[in-house]
Amino acid sequence: MRPRYYKLNKPRNVVSQFISPDKVGLLGDINFSFPPGTHALGRLDNDSEGLLLLTTNKKITRLLFLAKKKHLRTYLVMVQNVVSEKTLAALKSGVSIFIKNGITYLAKPDHIEIVVTPIELCKQAHDIREQYPHTWLLITLTEGKHRQVRKMVLAAKHRCLRLIRISMAGISLGDLQPGHVEELDEETFCSLTEINL
């Protein structure tokens, strides 16, 4: 059977897996018939949204995440209160976050900027809480420590209210609606992600 490749706009309250011992929303709850052996490439937390790549090709995870060339991941992030230029500069320089076993890690984005009209980048980037002081940030990383973006903005004294991944490894979310899936052919997938099978 030929490998299959998909992009999903993962809604909130769905974990990036098909099986879990916990009572959580699963990828199998999405209204789409994924073939046996489908798995997510990387993950988005339960409360995060946006682009999730899936495949039946077991080699792809190794080729994508262990390659010498790091793949970019870009997020639209809505944080509580107004981010000052001083705070933005601190985030650009890198902030210390806690990772496993209480170890600190200097998390530095490849790119970060304040976005005035996030809906131009992603149609779901609007929120009822926008009536209160907030800031939308565009953050690009080549690394993916556990809950890294949320920890970074919290280290800068801003709570994350929304986190939407809009692109990953050359593949963008585009106009795909939450809960919807689009299949990509192998040539397109490999070309966009720069993977050589």
MDTraj code that builds the backbone (N, CA, C; nanometers):
import mdtraj as md
import numpy as np

residues = "MET ARG PRO ARG TYR TYR LYS LEU ASN LYS PRO ARG ASN VAL VAL SER GLN PHE ILE SER PRO ASP LYS VAL GLY LEU LEU GLY ASP ILE ASN PHE SER PHE PRO PRO GLY THR HIS ALA LEU GLY ARG LEU ASP ASN ASP SER GLU GLY LEU LEU LEU LEU THR THR ASN LYS LYS ILE THR ARG LEU LEU PHE LEU ALA LYS LYS LYS HIS LEU ARG THR TYR LEU VAL MET VAL GLN ASN VAL VAL SER GLU LYS THR LEU ALA ALA LEU LYS SER GLY VAL SER ILE PHE ILE LYS ASN GLY ILE THR TYR LEU ALA LYS PRO ASP HIS ILE GLU ILE VAL VAL THR PRO ILE GLU LEU CYS LYS GLN ALA HIS ASP ILE ARG GLU GLN TYR PRO HIS THR TRP LEU LEU ILE THR LEU THR GLU GLY LYS HIS ARG GLN VAL ARG LYS MET VAL LEU ALA ALA LYS HIS ARG CYS LEU ARG LEU ILE ARG ILE SER MET ALA GLY ILE SER LEU GLY ASP LEU GLN PRO GLY HIS VAL GLU GLU LEU ASP GLU GLU THR PHE CYS SER LEU THR GLU ILE ASN LEU".split()
xyz = np.array([
    [0.0846, -0.1199, 0.0000],
    [0.0000, 0.0000, 0.0000],
    [0.0883, 0.1251, 0.0000],
    [0.0501, 0.2201, -0.0816],
    [0.1296, 0.3427, -0.0905],
    [0.1109, 0.4263, 0.0359],
    [0.2177, 0.4959, 0.0799],
    [0.2057, 0.5829, 0.1968],
    [0.1084, 0.6970, 0.1704],
    [0.0449, 0.7429, 0.2756],
    [-0.0516, 0.8539, 0.2646],
    [-0.0031, 0.9695, 0.3512],
    [-0.0372, 1.0908, 0.3096],
    [0.0087, 1.2114, 0.3782],
    [-0.1091, 1.3080, 0.3914],
    [-0.1216, 1.3675, 0.5094],
    [-0.2361, 1.4551, 0.5361],
    [-0.1930, 1.5783, 0.6136],
    [-0.2713, 1.6840, 0.5954],
    [-0.2625, 1.7968, 0.6886],
    [-0.4010, 1.8155, 0.7495],
    [-0.4023, 1.8423, 0.8787],
    [-0.5252, 1.8580, 0.9560],
    [-0.5208, 1.9911, 1.0270],
    [-0.6332, 2.0604, 1.0298],
    [-0.6460, 2.1771, 1.1170],
    [-0.7033, 2.1246, 1.2485],
    [-0.6126, 2.0944, 1.3422],
    [-0.6548, 2.0342, 1.4692],
    [-0.7303, 2.1354, 1.5543],
    [-0.8530, 2.1012, 1.5943],
    [-0.9259, 2.1907, 1.6842],
    [-0.8728, 2.1803, 1.8273],
    [-0.9151, 2.2721, 1.9105],
    [-0.8840, 2.2626, 2.0537],
    [-0.9565, 2.1419, 2.1124],
    [-0.9083, 2.0975, 2.2268],
    [-0.9668, 1.9844, 2.3001],
    [-0.9599, 1.8525, 2.2235],
    [-0.8561, 1.8402, 2.1407],
    [-0.8247, 1.7141, 2.0723],
    [-0.6749, 1.6924, 2.0895],
    [-0.6353, 1.5746, 2.1362],
    [-0.4924, 1.5454, 2.1498],
    [-0.4386, 1.4912, 2.0169],
    [-0.3062, 1.4923, 2.0031],
    [-0.2443, 1.4539, 1.8761],
    [-0.2186, 1.3033, 1.8682],
    [-0.3175, 1.2242, 1.9056],
    [-0.3031, 1.0784, 1.9019],
    [-0.4393, 1.0133, 1.8810],
    [-0.4340, 0.8859, 1.8425],
    [-0.5567, 0.8112, 1.8153],
    [-0.6027, 0.7294, 1.9351],
    [-0.5121, 0.7008, 2.0279],
    [-0.5444, 0.6200, 2.1450],
    [-0.4916, 0.6904, 2.2690],
    [-0.5703, 0.6908, 2.3761],
    [-0.5253, 0.7484, 2.5024],
    [-0.5994, 0.6809, 2.6165],
    [-0.5312, 0.6608, 2.7303],
    [-0.5996, 0.6050, 2.8465],
    [-0.6903, 0.7085, 2.9140],
    [-0.6723, 0.8346, 2.8782],
    [-0.7507, 0.9430, 2.9385],
    [-0.8764, 0.9720, 2.8567],
    [-0.9729, 1.0359, 2.9225],
    [-1.0958, 1.0760, 2.8520],
    [-1.0714, 1.2109, 2.7857],
    [-1.0221, 1.2044, 2.6634],
    [-0.9887, 1.3245, 2.5866],
    [-1.0368, 1.3083, 2.4432],
    [-1.0474, 1.4202, 2.3727],
    [-1.0790, 1.4139, 2.2305],
    [-0.9602, 1.3557, 2.1552],
    [-0.9862, 1.2643, 2.0625],
    [-0.8809, 1.1959, 1.9888],
    [-0.8872, 1.2269, 1.8396],
    [-0.7784, 1.2022, 1.7699],
    [-0.7772, 1.2229, 1.6245],
    [-0.8810, 1.1356, 1.5554],
    [-0.9099, 1.0201, 1.6136],
    [-1.0124, 0.9328, 1.5569],
    [-1.1524, 0.9905, 1.5659],
    [-1.1703, 1.0940, 1.6489],
    [-1.3008, 1.1605, 1.6603],
    [-1.3241, 1.2605, 1.5470],
    [-1.2161, 1.2938, 1.4747],
    [-1.2279, 1.3839, 1.3591],
    [-1.3131, 1.3141, 1.2532],
    [-1.3974, 1.3899, 1.1859],
    [-1.4863, 1.3331, 1.0847],
    [-1.4099, 1.3055, 0.9544],
    [-1.3208, 1.2049, 0.9619],
    [-1.2409, 1.1671, 0.8459],
    [-1.1945, 1.0238, 0.8673],
    [-1.1926, 0.9466, 0.7617],
    [-1.1542, 0.8056, 0.7732],
    [-1.0054, 0.7896, 0.7423],
    [-0.9219, 0.8019, 0.8453],
    [-0.7785, 0.7818, 0.8280],
    [-0.7501, 0.6325, 0.8107],
    [-0.6585, 0.5958, 0.7228],
    [-0.6255, 0.4540, 0.7063],
    [-0.5476, 0.4003, 0.8264],
    [-0.5484, 0.2684, 0.8466],
    [-0.4714, 0.2088, 0.9563],
    [-0.3239, 0.2486, 0.9474],
    [-0.2618, 0.2699, 1.0633],
    [-0.1202, 0.3055, 1.0666],
    [-0.0927, 0.4539, 1.0571],
    [-0.1980, 0.5362, 1.0479],
    [-0.1773, 0.6812, 1.0427],
    [-0.1296, 0.7309, 1.1787],
    [-0.0293, 0.8175, 1.1766],
    [0.0198, 0.8772, 1.3012],
    [0.0572, 1.0225, 1.2754],
    [0.0567, 1.1001, 1.3838],
    [0.0899, 1.2421, 1.3750],
    [0.2406, 1.2609, 1.3727],
    [0.2856, 1.3602, 1.2966],
    [0.4263, 1.3996, 1.2938],
    [0.4423, 1.5144, 1.3922],
    [0.5006, 1.4851, 1.5067],
    [0.5065, 1.5865, 1.6104],
    [0.3727, 1.5917, 1.6821],
    [0.3517, 1.6984, 1.7565],
    [0.2280, 1.7065, 1.8324],
    [0.1874, 1.8510, 1.8555],
    [0.0615, 1.8669, 1.8853],
    [0.0061, 1.9922, 1.9364],
    [-0.0682, 1.9549, 2.0633],
    [-0.0507, 2.0329, 2.1676],
    [-0.1191, 2.0039, 2.2933],
    [-0.2703, 2.0096, 2.2766],
    [-0.3382, 1.9534, 2.3725],
    [-0.4842, 1.9498, 2.3741],
    [-0.5458, 2.0887, 2.3537],
    [-0.4868, 2.1902, 2.4174],
    [-0.5441, 2.3250, 2.4109],
    [-0.4838, 2.4106, 2.2996],
    [-0.4015, 2.3511, 2.2147],
    [-0.3455, 2.4218, 2.0995],
    [-0.4199, 2.3811, 1.9728],
    [-0.4097, 2.4659, 1.8714],
    [-0.4865, 2.4455, 1.7479],
    [-0.3949, 2.4545, 1.6267],
    [-0.4520, 2.4215, 1.5122],
    [-0.3832, 2.4489, 1.3870],
    [-0.3232, 2.3285, 1.3193],
    [-0.2188, 2.3537, 1.2429],
    [-0.1634, 2.2554, 1.1504],
    [-0.1003, 2.1366, 1.2219],
    [-0.1500, 2.0186, 1.1863],
    [-0.0909, 1.8932, 1.2318],
    [-0.0720, 1.8063, 1.1082],
    [0.0494, 1.7552, 1.0892],
    [0.0782, 1.6684, 0.9761],
    [0.0656, 1.5238, 1.0203],
    [0.0084, 1.4402, 0.9326],
    [-0.0084, 1.2980, 0.9623],
    [0.0351, 1.2162, 0.8414],
    [0.0762, 1.0929, 0.8666],
    [0.1178, 1.0045, 0.7581],
    [0.1068, 0.8586, 0.8012],
    [0.1097, 0.7703, 0.7029],
    [0.1210, 0.6265, 0.7311],
    [0.2649, 0.5803, 0.7099],
    [0.3519, 0.6720, 0.6674],
    [0.4906, 0.6394, 0.6376],
    [0.5752, 0.6470, 0.7651],
    [0.6191, 0.5335, 0.8162],
    [0.6923, 0.5283, 0.9440],
    [0.8299, 0.5942, 0.9360],
    [0.8877, 0.6054, 0.8158],
    [1.0214, 0.6639, 0.8012],
    [1.0213, 0.8165, 0.8144],
    [0.9051, 0.8777, 0.7918],
    [0.9005, 1.0231, 0.7801],
    [0.9382, 1.0942, 0.9094],
    [0.8951, 1.0437, 1.0242],
    [0.9266, 1.1098, 1.1514],
    [1.0774, 1.1245, 1.1672],
    [1.1502, 1.0173, 1.1419],
    [1.2966, 1.0224, 1.1529],
    [1.3559, 1.1200, 1.0515],
    [1.3091, 1.1140, 0.9289],
    [1.3625, 1.2012, 0.8241],
    [1.3319, 1.3477, 0.8500],
    [1.2153, 1.3753, 0.9092],
    [1.1731, 1.5137, 0.9318],
    [1.2403, 1.5741, 1.0546],
    [1.2431, 1.5006, 1.1647],
    [1.2886, 1.5588, 1.2907],
    [1.4352, 1.5327, 1.3232],
    [1.4973, 1.4353, 1.2572],
    [1.6378, 1.4079, 1.2840],
    [1.7286, 1.4543, 1.1709],
    [1.6711, 1.5265, 1.0766],
    [1.7510, 1.5778, 0.9646],
    [1.8467, 1.6876, 1.0137],
    [1.9578, 1.7051, 0.9414],
    [2.0530, 1.8106, 0.9778],
    [1.9900, 1.9482, 0.9650],
    [1.9084, 1.9656, 0.8617],
    [1.8405, 2.0931, 0.8432],
    [1.7159, 2.0962, 0.9314],
    [1.7089, 2.1953, 1.0196],
    [1.5962, 2.2070, 1.1114],
    [1.4753, 2.2647, 1.0383],
    [1.3595, 2.2108, 1.0682],
    [1.2378, 2.2580, 1.0028],
    [1.1686, 2.3641, 1.0876],
    [1.1219, 2.4673, 1.0213],
    [1.0566, 2.5790, 1.0891],
    [0.9125, 2.5443, 1.1254],
    [0.8683, 2.5952, 1.2401],
    [0.7284, 2.5848, 1.2827],
    [0.6851, 2.7254, 1.3226],
    [0.5766, 2.7722, 1.2669],
    [0.5309, 2.9085, 1.2938],
    [0.3943, 2.9078, 1.3611],
    [0.3823, 2.9904, 1.4641],
    [0.2622, 2.9947, 1.5469],
    [0.2092, 3.1372, 1.5574],
    [0.0768, 3.1497, 1.5557],
    [0.0103, 3.2738, 1.5938],
    [-0.0306, 3.2558, 1.7389],
    [0.0113, 3.3482, 1.8236],
    [-0.0091, 3.3335, 1.9670],
    [-0.0757, 3.4584, 2.0228],
    [-0.1909, 3.4389, 2.0844],
    [-0.2596, 3.5495, 2.1512],
    [-0.2239, 3.5440, 2.2992],
    [-0.1663, 3.6540, 2.3493],
    [-0.1284, 3.6586, 2.4899],
    [-0.2058, 3.7688, 2.5624],
    [-0.2172, 3.7488, 2.6925],
    [-0.2869, 3.8459, 2.7765],
    [-0.2013, 3.9716, 2.7911],
    [-0.2660, 4.0861, 2.7854],
    [-0.2037, 4.2182, 2.8030],
    [-0.1154, 4.2580, 2.6845],
    [-0.0719, 4.3824, 2.6870],
    [0.0039, 4.4397, 2.5760],
    [0.1520, 4.4094, 2.5943],
    [0.2130, 4.3526, 2.4927],
    [0.3561, 4.3218, 2.4957],
    [0.4339, 4.4482, 2.4607],
    [0.5225, 4.4882, 2.5491],
    [0.6035, 4.6082, 2.5264],
    [0.7205, 4.5768, 2.4344],
    [0.7816, 4.6809, 2.3813],
    [0.9001, 4.6618, 2.2966],
    [1.0137, 4.5994, 2.3772],
    [1.0227, 4.6347, 2.5047],
    [1.1262, 4.5791, 2.5923],
    [1.1063, 4.4279, 2.6093],
    [0.9812, 4.3867, 2.6300],
    [0.9508, 4.2443, 2.6445],
    [0.9752, 4.1701, 2.5143],
    [0.9371, 4.2323, 2.4031],
    [0.9605, 4.1708, 2.2721],
    [1.1099, 4.1492, 2.2493],
    [1.1911, 4.2492, 2.2869],
    [1.3361, 4.2373, 2.2722],
    [1.3908, 4.1240, 2.3592],
    [1.3358, 4.1089, 2.4797],
    [1.3799, 4.0018, 2.5695],
    [1.3462, 3.8646, 2.5110],
    [1.2267, 3.8524, 2.4530],
    [1.1870, 3.7267, 2.3893],
    [1.2768, 3.6963, 2.2696],
    [1.3128, 3.7993, 2.1940],
    [1.4018, 3.7807, 2.0786],
    [1.5379, 3.7292, 2.1220],
    [1.5863, 3.7788, 2.2357],
    [1.7174, 3.7393, 2.2868],
    [1.7174, 3.5997, 2.3461],
    [1.5984, 3.5536, 2.3861],
    [1.5857, 3.4209, 2.4469],
    [1.5515, 3.4316, 2.5943],
    [1.4632, 3.3445, 2.6389],
    [1.4225, 3.3421, 2.7797],
    [1.4438, 3.2019, 2.8352],
    [1.4720, 3.1938, 2.9636],
    [1.4929, 3.0645, 3.0288],
    [1.3596, 3.0007, 3.0628],
    [1.3444, 2.8753, 3.0250],
    [1.2232, 2.8009, 3.0594],
    [1.2649, 2.6692, 3.1251],
    [1.1745, 2.6122, 3.2015],
    [1.2012, 2.4824, 3.2623],
    [1.1587, 2.3714, 3.1664],
    [1.2463, 2.2738, 3.1506],
    [1.2101, 2.1553, 3.0735],
    [1.2148, 2.0360, 3.1692],
    [1.2325, 1.9165, 3.1202],
    [1.2251, 1.7965, 3.2046],
    [1.3207, 1.8009, 3.3238],
    [1.2741, 1.7447, 3.4352],
    [1.3539, 1.7299, 3.5575],
    [1.4055, 1.8623, 3.6132],
    [1.3291, 1.9696, 3.5895],
    [1.3645, 2.0996, 3.6460],
    [1.4841, 2.1670, 3.5815],
    [1.5304, 2.1140, 3.4683],
    [1.6450, 2.1732, 3.3979],
    [1.5986, 2.2976, 3.3235],
    [1.6794, 2.4041, 3.3285],
    [1.6447, 2.5261, 3.2550],
    [1.7063, 2.5201, 3.1152],
    [1.6379, 2.5870, 3.0231],
    [1.6782, 2.5858, 2.8825],
    [1.6565, 2.7250, 2.8264],
    [1.7542, 2.7767, 2.7523],
    [1.7400, 2.9078, 2.6900],
    [1.6632, 2.8919, 2.5594],
    [1.5375, 2.9342, 2.5607],
    [1.4507, 2.9211, 2.4433],
    [1.4556, 3.0510, 2.3631],
    [1.5044, 3.0397, 2.2414],
    [1.5209, 3.1578, 2.1558],
    [1.4511, 3.1337, 2.0234],
    [1.3556, 3.2190, 1.9881],
    [1.2848, 3.1996, 1.8609],
    [1.3730, 3.2341, 1.7417],
    [1.3436, 3.1719, 1.6285],
    [1.4102, 3.2112, 1.5045],
    [1.3582, 3.3461, 1.4572],
    [1.2309, 3.3706, 1.4898],
    [1.1687, 3.4983, 1.4534],
    [1.0512, 3.5233, 1.5468],
    [1.0316, 3.6488, 1.5843],
    [0.9134, 3.6872, 1.6624],
    [0.8775, 3.8304, 1.6275],
    [0.7486, 3.8550, 1.6118],
    [0.7008, 3.9914, 1.5863],
    [0.5582, 4.0063, 1.6368],
    [0.5198, 4.1306, 1.6607],
    [0.3818, 4.1614, 1.6983],
    [0.2990, 4.1721, 1.5710],
    [0.1805, 4.1135, 1.5726],
    [0.0917, 4.1139, 1.4561],
    [-0.0329, 4.1942, 1.4896],
    [-0.0613, 4.2933, 1.4065],
    [-0.1765, 4.3808, 1.4316],
    [-0.3058, 4.3189, 1.3785],
    [-0.2989, 4.2549, 1.2626],
    [-0.4187, 4.1943, 1.2027],
    [-0.3942, 4.0449, 1.1787],
    [-0.4021, 3.9638, 1.2839],
    [-0.3721, 3.8210, 1.2712],
    [-0.4665, 3.7462, 1.1792],
    [-0.5878, 3.7964, 1.1639],
    [-0.6870, 3.7278, 1.0802],
    [-0.6425, 3.7227, 0.9341],
    [-0.5517, 3.8123, 0.8955],
    [-0.4977, 3.8086, 0.7596],
    [-0.4052, 3.6879, 0.7403],
    [-0.3493, 3.6374, 0.8491],
    [-0.2611, 3.5210, 0.8425],
    [-0.3355, 3.3908, 0.8666],
    [-0.4456, 3.3992, 0.9416],
    [-0.5238, 3.2800, 0.9736],
    [-0.6657, 3.3228, 1.0081],
    [-0.7632, 3.2683, 0.9348],
    [-0.9023, 3.3119, 0.9523],
    [-0.9591, 3.2800, 1.0901],
    [-0.9003, 3.1845, 1.1625],
    [-0.9525, 3.1528, 1.2952],
    [-0.8850, 3.2342, 1.4057],
    [-0.7962, 3.3267, 1.3666],
    [-0.7241, 3.4082, 1.4647],
    [-0.8075, 3.5284, 1.5074],
    [-0.9193, 3.4991, 1.5729],
    [-1.0014, 3.6026, 1.6358],
    [-1.0583, 3.5410, 1.7615],
    [-1.0877, 3.6249, 1.8609],
    [-1.1265, 3.5720, 1.9906],
    [-1.2099, 3.6755, 2.0636],
    [-1.3098, 3.6299, 2.1360],
    [-1.3959, 3.7215, 2.2111],
    [-1.3166, 3.8006, 2.3148],
    [-1.2046, 3.7431, 2.3597],
    [-1.1223, 3.8108, 2.4608],
    [-1.0411, 3.9266, 2.4040],
    [-1.0528, 3.9507, 2.2731],
    [-0.9804, 4.0625, 2.2123],
    [-1.0335, 4.1977, 2.2595],
    [-1.1486, 4.1961, 2.3274],
    [-1.2009, 4.3218, 2.3837],
    [-1.1184, 4.3670, 2.5044],
    [-1.0381, 4.2768, 2.5588],
    [-0.9519, 4.3089, 2.6718],
    [-0.8089, 4.3273, 2.6220],
    [-0.7216, 4.3925, 2.7012],
    [-0.5829, 4.4119, 2.6559],
    [-0.5160, 4.2787, 2.6199],
    [-0.4583, 4.2742, 2.5017],
    [-0.3967, 4.1513, 2.4517],
    [-0.2963, 4.1874, 2.3426],
    [-0.2207, 4.0888, 2.2984],
    [-0.1276, 4.1039, 2.1862],
    [-0.1244, 3.9725, 2.1098],
    [-0.1236, 3.9836, 1.9777],
    [-0.1002, 3.8660, 1.8935],
    [0.0463, 3.8680, 1.8513],
    [0.1124, 3.7539, 1.8686],
    [0.2517, 3.7395, 1.8290],
    [0.2639, 3.6350, 1.7186],
    [0.3592, 3.6545, 1.6298],
    [0.3948, 3.5543, 1.5299],
    [0.5319, 3.5020, 1.5714],
    [0.5384, 3.3738, 1.6063],
    [0.6613, 3.3144, 1.6592],
    [0.7025, 3.1959, 1.5720],
    [0.8278, 3.1963, 1.5284],
    [0.8817, 3.0856, 1.4496],
    [0.9960, 3.0203, 1.5258],
    [0.9902, 2.8872, 1.5344],
    [1.0916, 2.8082, 1.6044],
    [1.1440, 2.6975, 1.5132],
    [1.2632, 2.6472, 1.5467],
    [1.3110, 2.5248, 1.4809],
    [1.3211, 2.4124, 1.5830],
    [1.2729, 2.4390, 1.7031],
    [1.2783, 2.3388, 1.8088],
    [1.1389, 2.3244, 1.8678],
    [1.1167, 2.2193, 1.9408],
    [0.9833, 2.1966, 1.9935],
    [0.9852, 2.1313, 2.1301],
    [1.0426, 2.2004, 2.2287],
    [1.0375, 2.1495, 2.3649],
    [0.8913, 2.1466, 2.4105],
    [0.8619, 2.0640, 2.5095],
    [0.7247, 2.0476, 2.5588],
    [0.6662, 2.1822, 2.6021],
    [0.5567, 2.2220, 2.5367],
    [0.4847, 2.3468, 2.5658],
    [0.5767, 2.4692, 2.5614],
    [0.6721, 2.4662, 2.4698],
    [0.7753, 2.5699, 2.4654],
    [0.7200, 2.7111, 2.4446],
    [0.6311, 2.7280, 2.3491],
    [0.5791, 2.8625, 2.3216],
    [0.5066, 2.9173, 2.4439],
    [0.4230, 2.8352, 2.5048],
    [0.3492, 2.8788, 2.6250],
    [0.4451, 2.9150, 2.7376],
    [0.5492, 2.8357, 2.7554],
    [0.6469, 2.8636, 2.8612],
    [0.7255, 2.9914, 2.8316],
    [0.7562, 3.0140, 2.7044],
    [0.8308, 3.1338, 2.6669],
    [0.7535, 3.2612, 2.6983],
    [0.6271, 3.2661, 2.6571],
    [0.5508, 3.3889, 2.6813],
    [0.5206, 3.4059, 2.8304],
    [0.5023, 3.2942, 2.9015],
    [0.4787, 3.3031, 3.0455],
    [0.6042, 3.3530, 3.1172],
    [0.7217, 3.3121, 3.0706],
    [0.8476, 3.3617, 3.1283],
    [0.8609, 3.5130, 3.1087],
    [0.7939, 3.5633, 3.0048],
    [0.7938, 3.7077, 2.9784],
    [0.6744, 3.7762, 3.0440],
    [0.6075, 3.7046, 3.1361],
    [0.4955, 3.7585, 3.2163],
    [0.3677, 3.7811, 3.1356],
    [0.3468, 3.6987, 3.0323],
    [0.2239, 3.7053, 2.9535],
    [0.1644, 3.5649, 2.9427],
    [0.0375, 3.5510, 2.9807],
    [-0.0278, 3.4206, 2.9724],
    [-0.0761, 3.3965, 2.8305],
    [-0.0538, 3.2758, 2.7800],
    [-0.0991, 3.2393, 2.6457],
    [-0.2493, 3.2123, 2.6481],
    [-0.3230, 3.2811, 2.5619],
    [-0.4679, 3.2625, 2.5520],
    [-0.5067, 3.1750, 2.4334],
    [-0.4361, 3.1881, 2.3241],
    [-0.4586, 3.1056, 2.2044],
    [-0.3242, 3.0720, 2.1433],
    [-0.3132, 2.9525, 2.0881],
    [-0.1918, 2.9133, 2.0176],
    [-0.2346, 2.8355, 1.8938],
    [-0.2036, 2.8909, 1.7775],
    [-0.2439, 2.8313, 1.6497],
    [-0.1192, 2.8105, 1.5646],
    [-0.0877, 2.6850, 1.5321],
    [0.0257, 2.6611, 1.4416],
    [-0.0229, 2.6831, 1.2994],
    [0.0440, 2.7729, 1.2273],
    [-0.0014, 2.8062, 1.0920],
    [0.0885, 2.7479, 0.9832],
    [0.2077, 2.7018, 1.0202],
    [0.2911, 2.6338, 0.9212],
    [0.3931, 2.5449, 0.9904],
    [0.4390, 2.4457, 0.9145],
    [0.5383, 2.3522, 0.9661],
    [0.6122, 2.2903, 0.8483],
    [0.7435, 2.3015, 0.8517],
    [0.8285, 2.2346, 0.7522],
    [0.7867, 2.2617, 0.6080],
    [0.7516, 2.3867, 0.5786],
    [0.7176, 2.4230, 0.4411],
    [0.5720, 2.4022, 0.4034],
    [0.4928, 2.3431, 0.4926],
    [0.3500, 2.3214, 0.4663],
    [0.2709, 2.4195, 0.5511],
    [0.1782, 2.4916, 0.4876],
    [0.1010, 2.5920, 0.5611],
    [-0.0437, 2.5465, 0.5799],
    [-0.1064, 2.6031, 0.6811],
    [-0.2450, 2.5711, 0.7135],
    [-0.3393, 2.6194, 0.6044],
    [-0.3087, 2.7359, 0.5480],
    [-0.3943, 2.7928, 0.4431],
    [-0.5338, 2.8199, 0.4944],
    [-0.6335, 2.7922, 0.4124],
    [-0.7740, 2.8178, 0.4481],
    [-0.8444, 2.6947, 0.5054],
    [-0.7685, 2.5932, 0.5414],
    [-0.8280, 2.4709, 0.5961],
    [-0.9016, 2.5032, 0.7262],
    [-1.0270, 2.4613, 0.7330],
    [-1.1105, 2.4919, 0.8494],
    [-1.0818, 2.3963, 0.9648],
    [-1.1069, 2.4400, 1.0903],
    [-1.0847, 2.3515, 1.2053],
    [-1.1606, 2.2193, 1.1906],
    [-1.0909, 2.1081, 1.2164],
    [-1.1513, 1.9762, 1.2057],
    [-1.1490, 1.9180, 1.0664],
    [-1.0981, 1.9930, 0.9682],
    [-1.0943, 1.9457, 0.8305],
    [-0.9556, 1.8911, 0.7955],
    [-0.9548, 1.7998, 0.6987],
    [-0.8333, 1.7295, 0.6573],
    [-0.8137, 1.7480, 0.5071],
    [-0.6891, 1.7615, 0.4667],
    [-0.6557, 1.7659, 0.3234],
    [-0.5446, 1.6645, 0.2982],
    [-0.5628, 1.5799, 0.1984],
    [-0.4589, 1.4822, 0.1655],
    [-0.3607, 1.5435, 0.0659],
    [-0.2322, 1.5163, 0.0872],
    [-0.1272, 1.5622, -0.0024],
    [-0.0650, 1.4414, -0.0698],
    [-0.0309, 1.4543, -0.1971],
    [0.0381, 1.3433, -0.2610],
    [0.1840, 1.3429, -0.2159],
    [0.2498, 1.2288, -0.2319],
    [0.3854, 1.2125, -0.1787],
    [0.4832, 1.3124, -0.2388],
    [0.4708, 1.3380, -0.3669],
    [0.5624, 1.4321, -0.4323],
    [0.5490, 1.5718, -0.3725],
    [0.4261, 1.6172, -0.3523],
    [0.4028, 1.7501, -0.2942],
    [0.4538, 1.7558, -0.1516],
    [0.4214, 1.6526, -0.0730],
    [0.4646, 1.6486, 0.0662],
    [0.6168, 1.6547, 0.0770],
    [0.6841, 1.5728, 0.0000],
    [0.8300, 1.5661, 0.0050],
    [0.8950, 1.6936, -0.0471],
    [0.8334, 1.7530, -0.1482],
    [0.8867, 1.8772, -0.2040],
    [0.8755, 1.9905, -0.1025],
    [0.7605, 2.0031, -0.0381],
    [0.7398, 2.1117, 0.0585],
    [0.8251, 2.0946, 0.1829],
    [0.8409, 1.9707, 0.2282],
    [0.9190, 1.9455, 0.3502],
    [1.0683, 1.9253, 0.3225],
    [1.1042, 1.9202, 0.1940],
    [1.2428, 1.8998, 0.1505],
    [1.2979, 1.7672, 0.2047],
    [1.2139, 1.6651, 0.1995],
    [1.2537, 1.5306, 0.2419],
    [1.2856, 1.4468, 0.1185],
    [1.3975, 1.3744, 0.1233],
    [1.4330, 1.2817, 0.0169],
    [1.4078, 1.1400, 0.0659],
    [1.3110, 1.0731, 0.0058],
    [1.2816, 0.9360, 0.0453],
    [1.3774, 0.8377, -0.0198],
])
top = md.Topology()
chain = top.add_chain()
for i, resn in enumerate(residues, 1):
    res = top.add_residue(resn, chain, resSeq=i)
    for name in ("N", "CA", "C"):
        top.add_atom(name, md.element.get_by_symbol(name[0]), res)
traj = md.Trajectory(xyz[None], top)
